């Protein structure tokens, strides 16, 4: 008779334990930090010296060996872009 009581107790506790375990795993997953997708993409250093002063000031974004983005104020960020492919800032 003693083992029958243990079997009933296990049968009653199993759904509870599964629910608690699932709840804990979900809350632990929710507490994890988000993936780094939200981080800004890093802009690579310019690779082309368009004015011959020894300072790289342009990027070749589409790999055609022609500059298509320019840093006109020296902050390392492109501020003039060639969106239509004519080789000049738009």
C-alpha positions as CSV (number, residue, x, y, z in Angstrom):
1,X,0.0,0.0,0.0
2,X,2.9,2.3,0.6
3,X,4.2,2.1,-3.0
4,X,0.7,2.9,-4.4
5,X,0.7,6.2,-2.5
6,X,4.1,7.1,-3.9
7,X,3.0,6.3,-7.4
8,X,-0.1,8.5,-7.0
9,X,2.1,11.3,-5.5
10,X,4.5,11.1,-8.5
11,X,1.6,11.2,-10.9
12,X,0.2,14.3,-9.3
13,X,3.6,16.0,-9.0
14,X,4.9,15.4,-12.5
15,X,2.7,18.0,-14.3
16,X,3.7,20.5,-11.6
17,X,7.4,19.8,-11.9
18,X,7.2,20.0,-15.7
19,X,5.4,23.3,-15.5
20,X,7.9,24.8,-13.0
21,X,10.8,23.6,-15.1
22,X,9.4,25.1,-18.2
23,X,8.7,28.3,-16.5
24,X,12.2,28.6,-15.1
25,X,13.8,27.9,-18.5
26,X,11.6,30.5,-20.2
27,X,12.4,33.1,-17.6
28,X,16.1,32.3,-17.8
29,X,16.0,32.6,-21.6
30,X,14.2,36.0,-21.3
31,X,16.9,37.3,-19.0
32,X,19.7,36.6,-21.6
33,X,21.0,39.8,-23.3
34,X,19.9,40.3,-26.9
35,X,22.2,39.4,-29.7
36,X,24.6,42.0,-31.0
37,X,22.4,42.6,-34.0
38,X,21.3,45.9,-32.5
39,X,24.9,47.2,-32.5
40,X,25.8,49.7,-35.2
41,X,28.0,48.3,-38.0
42,X,31.5,49.6,-37.8
43,X,32.6,51.6,-40.8
44,X,36.0,50.5,-42.2
45,X,38.8,52.9,-42.6
46,X,39.0,54.7,-46.0
47,X,41.3,53.1,-48.5
48,X,41.7,55.7,-51.3
49,X,43.5,59.0,-51.3
50,X,41.6,61.1,-53.8
51,X,43.3,64.4,-53.4
52,X,47.0,63.2,-53.2
53,X,47.7,64.6,-49.7
54,X,48.7,61.3,-48.2
55,X,45.5,60.9,-46.1
56,X,43.0,58.3,-47.1
57,X,39.7,60.0,-47.6
58,X,37.5,57.8,-49.8
59,X,35.9,54.3,-49.8
60,X,35.3,51.9,-52.7
61,X,32.0,50.4,-51.5
62,X,31.2,48.3,-54.6
63,X,34.7,47.0,-55.2
64,X,35.1,48.6,-58.7
65,X,38.4,50.3,-57.7
66,X,36.7,53.7,-57.9
67,X,35.8,55.9,-54.9
68,X,32.1,56.1,-54.2
69,X,32.1,57.6,-50.7
70,X,34.1,60.5,-49.4
71,X,35.0,61.9,-46.0
72,X,35.1,65.7,-46.7
73,X,35.4,66.8,-43.0
74,X,38.1,64.3,-41.8
75,X,35.9,62.6,-39.1
76,X,36.4,59.1,-40.5
77,X,32.7,58.9,-41.6
78,X,31.6,59.1,-45.2
79,X,29.6,62.3,-45.8
80,X,29.5,62.4,-49.6
81,X,28.2,59.4,-51.5
82,X,28.0,58.5,-55.2
83,X,24.6,56.7,-55.4
84,X,24.2,56.9,-59.2
85,X,27.6,55.4,-60.2
86,X,29.0,58.5,-62.1
87,X,32.2,58.7,-59.9
88,X,31.1,62.0,-58.4
89,X,29.4,62.8,-55.1
90,X,25.7,63.3,-55.4
